[in-house]
Amino acid sequence: MAHLLRALSVTRPVTLSHDLMRLPWAVQEPRFRACLRLMYHCGLRVGETVAIEVPDIHGHETPPRLHIRHGKGGQERFVPLTPALVKELRDWWRTHRHPRFLFPSPGRGWADRTLSLSEAMARATAPMSVSAVQMAYRLARAASGVNSASTTHSLRHSYATHLLEEGVSLRQISQYLGHESLDTTVIYTHLTALSEARTQTALATLYQPLQP
């Protein structure tokens, strides 16, 4: 009970549901689309995502996993991947084939040079910046009509909430998110309770015509 009371006292994070269906189509550049999709499907922080390197994708394991080596506080962890997402990431990597970075930065002013975007990324010396991904999200949010209060971190919140609603244990979700304590993850039980309340309201409305 103490855990739940602490969770209720925390500002409720913004999560996305049907909005997620519109968001990817509003992202103009494939590099940002791939980055944001990975953030949601693995519950990653934006800084963790841009830092991913090619060997971090353990696509041949059963099941596939992603190695997060630059987590908050220097913590490492593994998160599960679906085979479909592994293929998507491989297809994305083949567009630039950088030997190290999954999301290489083309550098400032690349469009003014003779190099194509793929060529500029292939020669990158650093990964994409956090600010570039955040800006891409804001542009996609405006274009798609997604909740204006959402941020890139809302993808992480959505991942946790949706996994909990699908029956994944709170302890597993906590490990996937890289939380040091379950206390941090308990907030998502509150979000699920709100979702359940909306379901009950909808069922009550549907039940009305059935009454004599």
Order of alpha helices (4+ residues) and beta strands (2+ residues): alpha-alpha-alpha-alpha-beta-beta-beta-alpha-alpha-alpha-alpha-alpha-alpha-alpha
